[in-house]
Amino acid sequence: MPTTSKRQSAPRQGAPLDLPLRLDRTAGNQALQVYGGLRGAILDGRLAAGLRLPSTRVLAQQFGVKRNAVVIAYEHLQSDGLADARTGSGTFVATLPAPVRKTKPLPAAPRSIKLPATRPFALGKTYADPQLLRRLAAATRRRIMRTDDAAFGYGDPRGDATLRNEIARYLAASRGFVCDPDCVVIVGGIQHGLRLCIEALLQPGDAVWMEDPGYPVAGRTLTRAGLKVVPVPVDAEGLDVRAGEKRRPAAKAAYVTPSHQFPTGVTMTMARRIALVEWARAAKAWLLEDDYDSEFRYGGPPLTALAGIGGGDRVIYLGTFSKLLGAGLRLAYMVLPPAALEQVIAVREGHDRFPPSFMAGAIADLMADGFLADHIRRMRRRYRAGRDAAVAALERAAGKSLTIVSPQQGLHLLALLPDGLPADAAAAIRAQAGVETWLLSETRLKATGADGFILGFGGHDTAELIAAATALGHAAKRYVDARR
Ligand SMILES: Cc1ncc(COP(=O)(O)O)c(C=O)c1O
């Protein structure tokens, strides 16, 4: 019998509903059958160390044997050292020395799956605001306690109606466009929304304009769907519509971030917005408007969304709660032109049917009672302070070796290197500084020019931001000075 010198060191786990075992009915009396089944499963690792075995009553019911047979089987297992009984808490599978295990090791998961960065200047991180957590917990609890029968069935493929109504009101008040809540569709993130639209409205091989530089995650979504990505340059006015018309006038869609171009931070001018909408009308193309961080503006009012300037029938507006509340919610929404709605819903029904409904009501309540607006105001102050601290530290440490572009909106800033450095300069500086940052060159398709760093300042602690900015600034200065 195996020895059990390190018994009970494994964490305790609750009893499974049914043990995944079949008894060998030819293996002697009922007690021996149960003992043999459990022993085999413990030795080959199907029943893991620390697992609480079901009560004798429950197991007797599962196997259709007398309860006393299970009592005897458990006693045998204990005397073998394969299980431990703890008065008042049950019988647990003991920890066995590794060589006893007979199962083949599970195939290892590929190591290539990269986890997102979390240290400064990781993008996409927001502040875990204690007030938000408290309010969200309370609102969720209230909603769950009031949940009716409907929540236990399949829901509207567009998502919870109260949340859609609140989103429509929010967009009218904050983004200047009025939409019908019936055309709002809740999705699990902007990429999810994009994927649904692509599948519903485009064909593999269709050309799609993509801002260059642009948001690489969206670029990958387009490419993986078999679309032909057409890079369109971005200048100080946003996407260059005329350049797009020259390159591919008959593209079927354009993916754009007009409010706060990713990564340059440019706000698309009204003249360009109008030109883009006119092109889309003439080409019968869809405009995929990604409005990912408009709530955090630090100066001046935002320009109206494309969807609000009369492009309503060609524009698919994509908004998200990822910056507003937190990316972990996986909560975003689209406002679809009526002409696209049915097709997108048909596609959704082949994906996830409808979005999760349990949290939706709670978020709607936070919007309705004004908490969301208050949260935005408080976070704006916090993020602005984070931005200013990072900018000041970068300027102090880097001197003239970095040009800082401090944004009027959003949660990332740009730090640009001078022209004429080697192609791997930014990567070398990043490695030297030991910070997490995307490079401008990583967001380019065809565009050229000086490289730089895209620095997320959102949810990071100010002291950490200052330390990371100082490290990056010093590394850039050392590198640039050495080449002067
Ligand atoms: C341009 C852009 N679009 C979309 C997103 C993410 O949206 P979601 O979390 O809803 O997919 C981000 C996140 O940083 C972004 O930078």
The ligand as a Gaussian input file, in Angstrom:
#p B3LYP/6-31G(d) Opt

LIG

0 1
 C       -9.454000      51.439000     -30.243000
 C      -10.028000      50.496000     -29.239000
 N      -11.184000      49.881000     -29.519000
 C      -11.732000      48.998000     -28.649000
 C      -11.113000      48.719000     -27.446000
 C      -11.649000      47.682000     -26.517000
 O      -12.995000      47.550000     -26.457000
 P      -13.652000      46.239000     -25.854000
 O      -13.000000      45.944000     -24.537000
 O      -15.079000      46.588000     -25.738000
 O      -13.409000      45.134000     -26.842000
 C       -9.927000      49.337000     -27.118000
 C       -9.276000      49.006000     -25.838000
 O       -8.331000      49.530000     -25.394000
 C       -9.361000      50.243000     -28.041000
 O       -8.194000      50.843000     -27.772000

